[in-house]
Amino acid sequence: MSTPSDIMHGRVVGKGRPLVVLHGFLGTSDNWMRPAKYWASRGFEVHLTDLRNHGRSFWSDEFDLEVLREDLARYIDYHDLDRPHILGHSLGGKIAMLDAVQGEDNRGKYVIADISPRAYPPHHGHIFDAVKSINPSEIKSRTEAEHLLTARIPDPFLAGFLLKSLKRTPQGFRWSHNWEVLEARADEIGAPLPPMTVYEDPVLFLKGEKSPYITREDLPLIYAHFPKARIVTVPGAGHLLHIDRPEFVARTVADFLAEN
């Protein structure tokens, strides 16, 4: 049976209680494969999804937090998942928080990775400028693309992260991300949670020790929306905490989800 065109792409790892993973802005589901294998060993059926306009999912001109939350709900319904846990990183965490305060019945626990409920201004302009400087139709090799990108983005880790969305096809290279829409809608996905919205059950927040995305000033707002929030700092990690400290993140999440 083919998947409808409006359902996010998902890769399933393991069997057991479903856990849906939502990656961050400009990321892909592949970024979470290492923790997913650990969760599978702990008895979870992990759904690594690609958000719309990312990776192997469909492209659309519509791109904001409510639309992305609806994509999550549609994915859960389509795959008939029974009370899945939801983990979201960065933009994925925004989606998960919005889903939580909407009061959905068919959900398990929520894990929010390195993002708070506040507004975030657009800050990816240098990335979009660098990516737009590369014409995939003119690229002959991935090495050539890497040289072009690192000329504008000196951080080899970030460049490699972005190049994961450059795919080779029989017709040549192409981007799997819809960069045009992602750039045009970047300001919309930084929106805060709606005011006066509250989720009363326990939520795990993971904060990268070296990341600026969750600050001390964010804590009152987190507790206002999530009064039973548990905030755990991931030692030595930046914003990509699942890549910096995958074992710590995987164990901490699994232990939280296993609690009664």
Secondary structure, DSSP 8 states (H G I E B T S, - for coil): ----TTS-EEEEESSSEEEEEE--TT--GGGGHHHHHHHHHTTEEEEEEE-TTSTTS---S--SHHHHHHHHHHHHHHTT-SS-EEEEETHHHHHHHHHHHTT-SS---EEEES--SS------HHHHHHHHT--GGG---HHHHHHHHHHH---HHHHHHHHTTEEEETTEEEESS-HHHHHHTTTGGG----TT----S-EEEEEETT-SSS-GGGHHHHHHH-TTEEEEEETT--S-HHHHSHHHHHHHHHHHHH--
